[in-house]
Amino acid sequence: MRLGQYRTAPAFASVAPVFLIFSLTLFSTCRRGTGGTGAVDLRTAKSISQTPPSSIYPSDCNELGRLDYNIAGTEALPVTDWRNNLTVERRRIELRGWLVHVPNFCHEDGDAVFNLEVDPSWTDQIGVDLNQLIRVGNVLLAKGEVPRENVGITFQHTPATYYQAVSPPVVHLEIYPWIPSNFPCAFPSAAASAYFNAQCNRGDLPPLPAPPCPAATPPPDWIAANAPALNRTAPNGSPGPCDLPPDCNRAYFWPYHPRQPSPCLAPGQYVRVVGTLITDYPHFGGLNDPPKWVADNGQLDDIEVKRAWGGAVFTLGSWLGGDDVYQQNHPARYTEVHPVDLIAVLDTNRRSSETVVVVAVLAEDGAQPSSRHPPQKQTFDLDITPPARAAGAPGSGGISVVEKVDQSASDLSTIKVGNDDKTGARIEKFADHVHIHIEIEGKSTAGAKGRFKAIYRVRWQD
């Protein structure tokens, strides 16, 4: 079965590296907060704000949905957990890549959200394993988080079945505001107090002291959401295109302008991002919501799909022998930078020299035959085309393809058709593209699913 072409847009065609950084004037005049005197050099700084969002432990009190993620290429970041009167360690990372989603709204929990297509040449430079950074959950989530209107920036391939997922290497970004009601000096009700104690006074943490009142005051350099600096308006009086979106709660405070830290953020920009690296639990939506990466065509029962990928509805269907979604190694969790301490536009014209594709394929085991399960065998085909060459670029040296199989999320013993050693996919090179073919099959025992995940990097040889 031929699933179709994977092509990047001409806007990111391969060119000789030209890295245009905005003038030093831009960097020297970007100031922290509402009026601090310290200028920020966005090429080297780790935060725009004097009080970085990552220095304030999230108000969800060690909630298991978000877990610290320690991988090579990250650095230790001590964070004061004021509610529990202790210091916890998070991991900070710097990523570079292209913004692919800058929504004009605030997330339901108040955060400003973005999506970043990671530049693998940068992760090579800092020693980050791209397979560790881009987990199965990132592939699943990217299908719904990168809108179709951005197809001109990063290709979105729609598989024919829920048991296959393909995406660019996308990481989710969130900047969270200071929400006064989350940092109370006195709880508004007994129910609020009981909820707080259940979340924060767990047995694995020291006893909770009374929340100190100074912590209920936003950091002095954070900006009120109703401040003029965040709400410039267009001549007709409507919100400007780079203002804080109108649905964002005006009672909150922001560490810096989340829409235009340097300058107004837009899809296609090559940016530098610094913040806390975490994993979040699989976001498959509600019980009756179809998974995001395939249109709801009635092909499969949604609950069965979530069970198969090990989602929040049925945890025993996970890839790793029954670990639930609150375990760090559950592959359907996804990595994100949350919170983001800095987003800086480095270049508006930088283009990728390679097409990067992350593939995840799953096949059912045969332990519980059901008419709602597809066959145990899954066959996957994909054409991957390198970016177009720029005018005047050297002649073609042929296509280069690098396959990196994710050993932690793959069971090579379930590969039925692949390369000669059955350690990866069968790869065929053509004049203008490569063709990937993999066939996997689940085993008869419960939990022994066929599973395969790999990253492909395709480019023109020099």
VEXBAPA-699788 format. One line per field, with one value per residue (C-alpha): residue number from 1; residue in one letter; x, y, z. Coordinates in Angstrom, 2 decimals, decimal comma, padded with zeros to 5 digits. Layout:
seq <- NUM;...
type <- a;...
X <- X;...
Y <- Y;...
Z <- Z;...
***
This chain:
seq <- 1;2;3;4;5;6;7;8;9;10;11;12;13;14;15;16;17;18;19;20;21;22;23;24;25;26;27;28;29;30;31;32;33;34;35;36;37;38;39;40;41;42;43;44;45;46;47;48;49;50;51;52;53;54;55;56;57;58;59;60;61;62;63;64;65;66;67;68;69;70;71;72;73;74;75;76;77;78;79;80;81;82;83;84;85;86;87;88;89;90;91;92;93;94;95;96;97;98;99;100;101;102;103;104;105;106;107;108;109;110;111;112;113;114;115;116;117;118;119;120;121;122;123;124;125;126;127;128;129;130;131;132;133;134;135;136;137;138;139;140;141;142;143;144;145;146;147;148;149;150;151;152;153;154;155;156;157;158;159;160;161;162;163;164;165;166;167;168;169;170;171;172;173;174;175;176;177;178;179;180;181;182;183;184;185;186;187;188;189;190;191;192;193;194;195;196;197;198;199;200;201;202;203;204;205;206;207;208;209;210;211;212;213;214;215;216;217;218;219;220;221;222;223;224;225;226;227;228;229;230;231;232;233;234;235;236;237;238;239;240;241;242;243;244;245;246;247;248;249;250;251;252;253;254;255;256;257;258;259;260;261;262;263;264;265;266;267;268;269;270;271;272;273;274;275;276;277;278;279;280;281;282;283;284;285;286;287;288;289;290;291;292;293;294;295;296;297;298;299;300;301;302;303;304;305;306;307;308;309;310;311;312;313;314;315;316;317;318;319;320;321;322;323;324;325;326;327;328;329;330;331;332;333;334;335;336;337;338;339;340;341;342;343;344;345;346;347;348;349;350;351;352;353;354;355;356;357;358;359;360;361;362;363;364;365;366;367;368;369;370;371;372;373;374;375;376;377;378;379;380;381;382;383;384;385;386;387;388;389;390;391;392;393;394;395;396;397;398;399;400;401;402;403;404;405;406;407;408;409;410;411;412;413;414;415;416;417;418;419;420;421;422;423;424;425;426;427;428;429;430;431;432;433;434;435;436;437;438;439;440;441;442;443;444;445;446;447;448;449;450;451;452;453;454;455;456;457;458;459;460;461;462
type <- m;r;l;g;q;y;r;t;a;p;a;f;a;s;v;a;p;v;f;l;i;f;s;l;t;l;f;s;t;c;r;r;g;t;g;g;t;g;a;v;d;l;r;t;a;k;s;i;s;q;t;p;p;s;s;i;y;p;s;d;c;n;e;l;g;r;l;d;y;n;i;a;g;t;e;a;l;p;v;t;d;w;r;n;n;l;t;v;e;r;r;r;i;e;l;r;g;w;l;v;h;v;p;n;f;c;h;e;d;g;d;a;v;f;n;l;e;v;d;p;s;w;t;d;q;i;g;v;d;l;n;q;l;i;r;v;g;n;v;l;l;a;k;g;e;v;p;r;e;n;v;g;i;t;f;q;h;t;p;a;t;y;y;q;a;v;s;p;p;v;v;h;l;e;i;y;p;w;i;p;s;n;f;p;c;a;f;p;s;a;a;a;s;a;y;f;n;a;q;c;n;r;g;d;l;p;p;l;p;a;p;p;c;p;a;a;t;p;p;p;d;w;i;a;a;n;a;p;a;l;n;r;t;a;p;n;g;s;p;g;p;c;d;l;p;p;d;c;n;r;a;y;f;w;p;y;h;p;r;q;p;s;p;c;l;a;p;g;q;y;v;r;v;v;g;t;l;i;t;d;y;p;h;f;g;g;l;n;d;p;p;k;w;v;a;d;n;g;q;l;d;d;i;e;v;k;r;a;w;g;g;a;v;f;t;l;g;s;w;l;g;g;d;d;v;y;q;q;n;h;p;a;r;y;t;e;v;h;p;v;d;l;i;a;v;l;d;t;n;r;r;s;s;e;t;v;v;v;v;a;v;l;a;e;d;g;a;q;p;s;s;r;h;p;p;q;k;q;t;f;d;l;d;i;t;p;p;a;r;a;a;g;a;p;g;s;g;g;i;s;v;v;e;k;v;d;q;s;a;s;d;l;s;t;i;k;v;g;n;d;d;k;t;g;a;r;i;e;k;f;a;d;h;v;h;i;h;i;e;i;e;g;k;s;t;a;g;a;k;g;r;f;k;a;i;y;r;v;r;w;q;d
X <- 000,00;001,42;000,63;001,82;004,52;006,24;007,46;008,63;007,51;009,67;009,95;012,38;014,36;017,98;020,42;023,97;023,89;023,06;022,35;020,95;020,79;018,91;020,99;022,63;020,29;017,39;019,21;020,47;017,07;015,04;014,52;013,23;009,78;008,01;010,91;014,02;017,34;019,03;019,23;018,98;021,16;018,73;021,54;022,98;020,46;018,56;015,52;013,87;012,51;014,57;012,28;012,14;008,92;010,95;012,15;008,60;007,50;004,18;001,09;-000,06;002,18;004,19;001,17;002,08;000,88;004,11;007,40;010,97;012,88;016,61;018,34;021,81;022,18;020,16;021,42;020,28;017,94;017,20;013,65;012,15;008,92;007,58;004,48;006,54;009,47;012,09;014,16;013,46;015,57;014,26;016,14;016,76;017,34;018,05;016,43;016,46;014,10;011,11;007,86;005,02;002,08;001,46;-002,23;-004,09;-005,59;-004,60;-004,77;-007,65;-005,36;-004,23;-000,93;000,35;001,11;003,34;004,86;008,45;009,85;013,24;016,36;018,26;021,54;021,20;020,42;023,47;025,52;024,38;024,46;020,70;019,38;016,49;014,68;014,70;013,48;010,77;008,83;005,86;003,59;005,19;004,38;000,77;000,27;001,86;-000,85;-003,42;-001,31;000,20;-002,73;-003,38;-002,85;000,82;001,30;003,39;005,87;005,95;004,36;001,57;001,03;-002,30;-001,97;-004,75;-005,08;-004,92;-002,14;000,35;001,58;003,98;005,17;008,10;010,10;007,72;008,02;005,22;006,03;004,08;004,57;002,49;001,32;001,11;-002,46;-003,16;-005,85;-003,28;-001,08;-003,46;-002,56;-005,96;-008,12;-011,50;-013,33;-012,97;-013,22;-010,28;-008,23;-009,05;-008,07;-004,79;-003,91;-004,74;-002,47;000,41;000,38;001,12;002,99;006,09;006,56;007,44;004,55;003,19;003,75;001,21;001,69;003,77;001,92;004,80;004,47;000,92;002,30;003,53;007,22;007,76;009,04;006,09;003,55;-000,17;-002,22;-004,25;-001,11;-000,92;002,39;000,54;-002,53;-001,66;-004,59;-005,00;-006,22;-009,80;-009,65;-009,50;-006,65;-003,43;-002,03;000,74;-001,23;-002,03;-005,03;-008,36;-009,48;-006,46;-007,51;-006,75;-006,31;-003,09;000,52;003,14;006,95;007,31;005,12;004,31;003,42;006,24;009,32;011,61;009,78;006,21;006,21;004,93;005,09;008,22;010,63;013,83;013,98;016,00;014,02;015,24;013,15;012,33;012,15;009,35;007,15;003,38;000,85;-000,79;-003,35;-005,84;-008,79;-011,97;-013,54;-015,58;-013,06;-011,36;-007,55;-006,22;-003,89;-006,51;-009,92;-012,83;-013,82;-015,59;-012,78;-012,11;-013,72;-012,07;-011,74;-009,92;-007,50;-006,68;-006,25;-003,86;-001,59;-001,71;-003,70;-005,45;-008,58;-006,96;-003,45;-002,85;-002,48;000,83;003,85;006,05;004,30;001,60;003,33;000,63;000,71;002,07;005,30;008,23;009,08;005,61;006,33;003,01;004,01;005,47;008,21;007,61;009,40;007,21;007,64;009,54;011,90;012,94;011,88;014,12;013,79;017,20;016,32;013,26;014,84;016,77;015,85;016,27;018,77;017,03;013,58;013,13;010,35;009,40;007,44;005,58;003,74;001,82;000,32;-002,09;-001,19;-003,39;-004,30;-007,81;-009,23;-012,00;-013,88;-012,90;-009,19;-007,45;-005,27;-002,10;-000,02;000,62;002,28;003,62;004,99;006,15;008,01;010,33;011,62;014,57;014,08;014,43;017,84;018,30;019,17;022,90;023,50;026,10;024,98;023,35;025,54;022,59;020,24;021,48;019,19;019,94;017,66;017,80;015,60;014,37;015,39;013,40;010,12;010,63;010,52;012,76;011,58;008,17;009,62;008,45;009,62;012,37;016,06;018,08;018,94;015,42;016,89;015,04;012,91;013,61;014,84;014,93;016,62;015,27;016,39;014,34;013,10;013,51;010,87;010,41;008,72;008,18;005,90;005,38;003,22;002,13;002,64;000,03;000,81;-000,83;001,09;003,49;002,50;004,33;005,97;008,40;009,61;012,36;013,58;014,56;016,75;016,83;019,00;020,99;024,60;027,17
Y <- 000,00;003,40;006,02;008,96;011,56;013,24;016,59;019,73;023,06;025,03;027,71;025,45;024,36;023,41;026,29;026,93;027,76;031,42;032,29;035,80;037,05;040,20;043,27;043,82;046,74;044,30;042,26;045,20;046,87;043,86;044,46;042,20;042,55;045,88;048,24;046,62;048,10;044,80;044,24;040,66;039,26;036,77;034,80;033,74;034,50;031,70;033,81;037,03;037,60;038,31;035,79;032,92;030,91;027,75;029,14;028,93;025,39;024,68;025,12;021,57;020,27;017,41;016,23;013,00;014,25;016,19;014,51;015,77;014,36;013,82;013,04;013,77;017,35;018,85;020,63;020,48;023,30;023,73;024,98;026,24;024,43;027,05;025,04;022,18;024,25;022,31;022,51;020,11;019,43;019,98;019,75;022,71;022,42;024,75;023,82;025,44;024,97;026,34;027,55;025,63;026,73;030,09;029,97;033,18;031,93;030,89;027,25;026,14;026,25;029,78;028,94;030,34;027,38;026,89;024,03;023,75;021,58;020,70;021,27;017,95;019,64;021,50;018,38;016,76;019,72;019,52;015,72;015,07;011,77;012,86;009,56;010,25;013,80;012,87;010,06;008,14;010,61;013,52;011,83;011,23;014,72;016,53;015,26;017,37;020,26;021,41;022,88;022,04;025,65;025,19;022,40;024,92;024,92;021,34;018,43;016,49;012,99;011,40;007,63;005,32;003,70;004,70;002,14;004,29;007,78;010,03;013,52;015,90;016,07;018,40;019,48;021,29;024,61;026,28;029,53;029,62;032,79;033,55;032,72;034,42;031,93;029,12;030,71;031,50;032,89;031,73;029,18;030,51;027,41;024,12;022,31;024,30;023,51;019,80;019,72;021,50;019,08;016,05;017,32;018,63;016,86;013,42;010,80;011,05;014,73;016,56;018,07;021,16;024,48;027,25;028,97;032,09;035,23;036,75;033,86;034,95;038,12;037,85;038,51;042,25;042,05;040,04;041,91;042,19;040,70;043,93;046,09;048,30;046,66;043,40;044,94;047,31;047,65;048,02;051,37;050,12;049,40;045,62;043,60;043,81;040,64;040,41;041,35;038,98;037,04;038,46;035,23;035,18;035,90;039,53;038,68;036,76;037,94;037,06;036,82;038,51;039,20;035,66;036,71;039,07;038,59;039,27;040,26;039,10;035,29;033,63;030,20;029,66;031,60;029,88;030,38;029,64;028,18;027,71;026,13;023,14;019,74;017,51;014,66;014,90;012,09;011,08;013,60;011,45;013,62;012,58;009,16;009,90;012,07;010,44;010,44;013,51;012,09;010,33;011,61;009,85;007,60;004,91;002,48;001,61;001,94;004,84;003,05;000,18;002,64;004,24;000,86;-000,19;002,84;002,64;005,79;007,17;005,06;001,63;001,48;-002,26;-001,82;000,00;-000,93;-001,74;-004,58;-002,77;000,37;002,96;006,46;007,93;005,95;007,85;005,20;004,91;005,67;007,39;010,19;013,15;015,64;019,36;022,49;023,75;026,41;028,33;030,92;032,35;032,32;034,34;034,73;034,08;034,00;034,42;032,86;029,83;026,69;023,04;021,03;017,73;016,22;014,64;012,10;010,25;007,04;004,94;001,75;-000,58;-004,05;-005,81;-008,95;-012,01;-012,58;-011,12;-011,63;-009,16;-007,95;-004,46;-005,24;-004,98;-007,88;-008,47;-007,54;-003,92;-002,88;000,64;002,43;005,99;008,07;010,75;013,52;015,75;019,52;021,13;022,48;026,23;027,93;027,79;024,93;022,30;019,41;016,38;013,84;011,55;011,12;010,35;008,68;007,95;005,63;005,69;003,02;003,74;000,56;001,41;001,75;-001,02;-004,81;-005,95;-009,53;-008,46;-007,23;-009,57;-007,56;-004,96;-004,81;-007,99;-008,20;-007,19;-004,42;-001,67;-000,88;-001,78;001,41;001,95;004,98;006,62;009,65;012,12;010,27;007,26;004,63;003,13;-000,25;-002,04;-004,92;-005,92;-008,52;-008,89;-012,14;-014,39;-013,55;-010,64;-007,39;-008,73;-006,15;-005,48;-002,10;-000,04;003,56;005,21;008,59;009,15;012,03;012,50;015,04;015,61;014,54;017,27
Z <- 000,00;-000,99;001,59;-000,44;-000,66;002,24;001,00;002,70;001,37;-001,06;001,62;003,46;000,43;000,94;000,62;001,67;005,38;005,80;009,38;009,54;013,11;013,82;014,53;017,88;018,34;018,72;021,33;023,34;023,56;024,62;028,33;031,03;032,48;032,53;032,84;034,23;033,21;032,32;028,58;027,34;024,59;023,10;021,47;024,83;027,62;029,34;030,20;029,15;032,65;035,77;037,47;034,96;034,90;035,53;038,85;040,23;040,81;039,06;041,14;040,42;043,21;041,71;039,76;037,99;034,63;034,24;035,07;034,95;031,98;032,39;029,12;027,80;026,61;029,48;032,59;036,20;037,22;040,94;041,44;044,69;045,52;047,93;048,81;050,17;051,43;049,48;046,31;043,46;040,40;036,92;033,64;031,36;027,62;024,74;021,44;018,04;015,15;013,30;014,85;013,22;015,35;017,02;017,97;018,68;021,94;025,42;026,45;028,64;031,70;030,84;029,15;025,90;023,62;020,59;018,61;017,43;014,66;016,09;014,01;014,20;013,30;016,61;018,65;017,02;018,21;021,84;022,04;022,34;021,00;018,79;019,41;023,15;022,63;020,12;021,75;020,41;022,17;020,30;017,00;018,03;019,44;016,50;014,19;015,96;017,19;013,89;011,96;008,34;007,28;008,16;005,64;003,71;006,56;007,73;005,92;007,62;006,34;007,25;007,65;006,52;009,95;013,59;014,04;012,12;012,91;011,00;011,83;011,74;015,00;016,87;020,52;022,35;024,08;026,87;028,77;031,89;033,63;037,33;038,35;041,71;042,71;042,47;045,13;047,99;051,38;052,55;050,83;049,68;050,84;052,71;049,39;047,98;051,08;050,84;047,17;047,88;050,68;048,55;045,78;047,86;051,22;049,86;051,83;049,65;050,48;053,71;055,69;054,07;055,83;055,52;052,16;052,78;051,82;049,85;047,42;046,69;045,08;041,49;040,91;040,58;037,02;035,70;033,59;034,30;031,47;031,22;030,90;027,78;026,84;026,13;024,53;021,74;019,41;015,69;014,30;014,21;017,94;017,60;019,11;017,12;015,53;018,11;021,21;024,03;022,63;023,80;025,49;027,85;031,44;032,30;036,01;035,28;035,08;032,46;032,77;029,37;026,38;025,20;021,67;020,79;022,93;019,95;017,67;016,96;016,73;013,55;011,90;009,83;012,04;013,12;016,90;019,98;022,92;026,50;029,26;031,42;029,73;031,01;029,82;029,86;029,83;026,53;025,33;023,48;024,40;026,17;026,14;023,03;021,17;018,19;018,17;016,49;013,87;011,72;010,67;012,34;009,47;011,47;010,81;014,44;017,80;019,59;022,92;021,22;019,64;022,96;024,56;021,83;022,19;025,98;026,52;029,56;029,05;029,14;030,56;030,08;026,36;026,69;024,65;027,61;029,39;031,31;032,61;032,95;031,54;034,77;034,46;033,00;030,39;028,92;025,24;024,53;026,91;025,07;025,81;025,93;027,06;029,89;031,00;028,36;029,79;026,43;022,78;020,49;016,73;015,22;011,53;009,35;006,25;007,47;005,54;006,37;004,34;005,14;005,46;008,89;009,44;012,63;012,09;014,69;013,74;016,03;015,44;017,79;019,70;019,24;022,88;022,69;019,20;018,46;015,43;016,56;016,34;012,99;011,85;013,85;010,82;009,85;006,57;006,24;003,14;002,77;000,18;001,58;-000,66;000,30;000,20;-003,21;-004,05;-004,15;-007,41;-008,00;-005,56;-006,56;-008,75;-007,21;-005,47;-004,99;-002,06;001,44;003,99;007,64;009,63;013,42;015,00;018,52;020,32;023,45;021,55;018,98;019,13;016,30;016,72;015,38;012,06;009,31;006,30;006,50;005,74;005,31;009,02;010,11;012,23;010,38;007,38;003,79;002,13;-001,62;-003,20;-006,34;-008,29;-006,28;-003,18;-000,94;-000,23;003,24;003,71;007,02;007,95;011,59;013,29;016,89;018,75;020,30;023,94;025,74;025,43;022,76;020,19;017,01;017,41;015,41;015,73;013,73;012,53;008,90;007,73;003,95;002,12;-001,04;-000,83;-001,50
***
